[in-house]
């Protein structure tokens, strides 16, 4: 028996007389119209092609238009249409890979970079292909046949060589375009009603910078034109709230070619936000969470990184100063602080009574990121981080690890970011032993400790094989930017191995020297990345306590400038960040400009306010809040700042 179920609960059953027929044939004999809405099948959790022939006992679900799986199939087909268009217009281009993604698709070509004009031409050719509605055919071929069909495509030949001997090889074709592909694909192009090519960039073959540089084209596609238009409008919106756009418009940061990619300059306003965050984190860690502050060098000899293992496992990601063949000493800018803080610990023998020791540092770090990875403040080559290392007894490890997670949660809640994150248990990959130090049983044991801890704390999490550092598993707290790309914001890492590398010990209660465990953690993470996260979260309208300008005083004419300065001085005495707009502009203009600058409060001053020692308050949160005594306003805003309150914008300004 073969069974096919449908989203509406309908069920088709086929007996022995239908064995050997493809899904296409089975659907056609039941109702040919089904092929207008069914684009694939799903069996055992895997989406498969309608051209497949089900075996006896197959239970499949119909993948229908309007579902995420169907959209993935449509977009996969769109990649082939784009590749065909490119080959028509650029016959010398070599095709590589072209997957569907969560938001669209891309295809990489060995071809000189494409221009905007090229994209317009490729779109036009794609429309022609879709309109012609070519039949999309699939063939199961031998390895030799595939080699012959792909003989002019070197990247496909390389992919073909990697296919296991016992795996089926399939070729898809439409018109004169042939591609090595596992599928599944649509039966033809008529269901693709809306699509758009979005951008082009460079990418390395197999994501390896030592390989060829390729030209990538990104696009998206939908079953309806309306869905496509809605998505493009959404894209336009998120472009407007990209921290790269808002951050530059607000003069929070900038970049300069002669300084270098991935080396942003924090402007005064951006520097003020970072300073506010840093002072808060340092006071929080030192005064409430029991941390001891250190300050260590920005570079070290290669000898240090050879002890830690970074030289072997991480050297390509470091900025190395000197050459081991020609220089007596070779240095490297630090990519992390842990080896330095270990020597702070080793400066004197420690007892079990001294532990835990919680070292924290506001660390400037350097990582040699690939140029293609650079993006605003989220991926940079120099950054500052709220880094810390806890040296603990093994019996203290679980509770201290929980404490690090609790601190991270408190910080995210204060910033209003707790609902925007995913917890990831990043594990080692036993299939890639060369990447890691330590024995398998140590890795499995520590990963199980973390797994149970997250379950006990009722923290939803996913597991990711291969995401661990070379010396230990970790919990990554990740967030997506406006484009859906996920970055790690906060990390807490279990390390049962590096104490051995650095000969770190403490005297236990029996008087014996034993190894401590280490927790590597960030409390807030990278300040630059957090600023980017906050910009996008609040669209530049930060909570008042984080704003680089919390109040702007607006005299309605020059006659009230003196009173404005007096009000500003009183605000400053109370620790409020204030500016005065004493220009001879109309008050309406000043108000609009203050609103555009996303200042949370503006105080409008005229004759009535001066005579009564009051201020007329306007805010982002409630518009016109009326006239108040200055002392009342100061009391309210200082409390808002002290408590780090997050006020909702409840009315248009």
C-alpha positions, 0 to 999 in steps of 0.5 A, a space after each residue: 500500500 502507498 498512502 498520500 495525505 493532504 493538509 485538509 485531511 484527505 488521503 489517497 491510497 494506492 495498491 499493487 497495481 500502481 507500484 512502479 508509478 511516480 508520484 506525478 502519475 499517481 496524482 494525475 490518475 487521481 486528479 490532474 488538477 492536483 499538480 497545480 497545487 502539489 509541488 513535492 512530497 515529504 516522507 520520513 521528514 525529507 522533502 522529495 521530488 514528485 518524479 520519484 517512484 515510491 516503494 511499497 509501504 511509503 507514507 507521504 505527505 503532499 507538499 502544497 503551495 503556501 507551505 514553507 517546504 513548497 516555497 523552498 522547492 520554488 526557490 530552488 527552481 528559481 536558482 536554476 532559472 537564474 543560472 540558465 539566464 546567466 549562462 545565456 548572457 555570460 557563456 564563459 561563466 562557470 556554475 558552482 552551487 545555488 541553494 535555496 535559503 530561508 529568505 530566497 536563494 543565491 548562486 555562485 559563479 566563476 565570473 567577473 563581478 556582476 553589476 547592477 546593470 547585469 542584474 537587470 539583464 539577468 532578471 529580464 532573461 529570467 522573465 523570458 524563461 519563466 514565461 516560456 514555461 519550459 518543462 523541467 526534467 530529471 534524469 538519474 545517470 551514471 557517474 560516467 554520464 554525469 562526468 560527460 554532461 558536466 565536462 565543461 563545468 570544473 566545479 561540478 566535476 569536483 562536486 561529482 567526485 565527492 558524491 559517494 559511490 553508492 549514492 544516486 546521481 541526478 541531473 536536472 535540465 530545462 531548455 539548454 541548461 543542465 545542472 548536477 543537482 539532488 533536487 527537488 524541483 518544480 515540474 515547470 516554471 509557471 508557479 513562479 509568479 513573483 521574483 527579484 534579484 536583490 544584490 551581488 557580492 563575492 564569495 570563496 569556493 567552499 567558503 575557503 579564502 584559499 580557493 577561487 573568488 566567485 561572484 554571488 547573486 542573491 534573489 528571492 521568489 514567491 508563488 504570488 506577485 503580492 507576496 514578493 512585493 510585500 517582502 520587498 517592502 519589508 526589505 526596504 523597511 529593514 534597510 532603513 533600520 539597519 544599524 549601518 544606516 541609522 548609526 551613521 545618520 545619528 553620527 554614532 560611528 563611521 568608517 574610513 578607507 585609509 584606516 581600514 575595513 573592520 576598524 570603525 571610529 566611534 563618534 562622540 555620541 557612540 562613544 558616550 553610549 559605550 562608556 555608559 554600558 562599560 561603566 554599568 557592566 564594570 560596576 555591576 560585576 565588581 560591586 554585585 557579582 564578586 568579580 576582581 578587575 584586571 588589566 593585561 597587555 594587548 599583545 604577547 609573544 608567540 610563546 604564550 599562544 603556543 602554550 594555550 594552543 591558539 598558535 596551532 588552532 587559531 593562528 590564521 585568525 590572529 594579527 601576527 607581528 614578525 616572522 618566526 624564520 627571521 625575527 628573534 621574537 614574534 608577537 601577536 595582538 591578543 584575540 582573547 584575554 584568557 592566557 593573560 588572566 591565567 598568569 594573574 592567577 598563577 602569581 602565588 599559590 592558591 588554596 581551595 579556600 580562595 576559590 572561586 576567583 572571578 577575574 573580569 576585564 574590559 578587553 580590547 581584542 583583535 581578530 583577523 576576520 575575512 574582508 567578506 565577513 565585515 559588517 558595520 559594528 557586528 563583525 570587526 577586526 578590533 573590538 572591546 568585550 566584557 570578558 571574564 574567567 572564573 577559576 573554580 574547584 570542580 565542585 563549584 563548576 555547575 553553580 558558577 556556570 549557572 551564575 554566569 548565565 544568570 548574569 547574562 540574563 539580567 543584562 539582557 533583561 535590563 537592555 530589553 533584549 531577552 526575547 530576541 535571543 536563542 541559546 545554543 549548546 555548542 559541542 565538539 565534532 568527534 569527526 574532526 578530532 584534529 580541531 580539538 584538544 582533550 579526550 572524548 570522554 571529557 568532552 562528552 561529560 562536560 557537554 552533558 553537564 551543560 545540557 542538564 543545567 540548561 534543562 534544569 533552568 528551563 532554558 530552551 536551547 538547540 545543540 550545534 555540533 562543531 561550534 565548540 572552541 578547541 578547548 571546551 563546549 559552551 553556551 552561545 546566546 545568539 541574536 539575529 540582525 535585521 537581515 536574519 543573520 545570527 551572531 553570538 552576543 554572549 558566551 559562557 564556556 566550560 573548560 576542563 583542559 587549559 589548566 593542564 596546559 598552563 600548569 594551574 593548581 590549587 591546594 585542596 583540603 588534603 594538602 594536595 596540588 590539583 587542577 582547577 576548572 575554568 569558565 570563560 564568559 562574557 557578561 554582555 559580550 562585545 560592546 560594538 556588537 551590542 551597540 549594533 543590536 541596540 540600534 536595530 532593536 530600538 531603531 535608534 530610539 534608545 531607553 533614556 539611560 542609554 541615550 548620548 543626549 537625554 534632554 534638549 532644552 529649546 528656548 523659543 527665542 533668544 530672550 530665553 537663552 539665559 534661562 535655558 542655560 540655567 535649566 541645563 546647568 541644573 540638569 547637568 548637576 543631576 547627572 543628566 546628559 543635556 544639550 541646548 539649542 539656542 539658535 535663532 530658528 523657529 521653535 517648530 523647526 527645533 522641535 522637528 530636528 530634536 525629534 529626528 535626532 531621537 532625543 527622548 525629552 525636549 524642554 520648551 522654554 518661554 516667558 511663562 516657564 521662566 517666570 514660574 521656574 517650570 519647563 514645558 515637557 515633550 517626550 518620545 513616549 507621550 508627546 506633550 507631557 505638559 508644564 512641570 516644575 523643573 525639580 519635578 521633571 528632574 526627579 522623574 527623569 533621574 529615577 527613570 535613568 537610575 532604574 534603567 526603565 524602558 518606556 514605551 512610545 504610546 503616542 505620536 510626537 
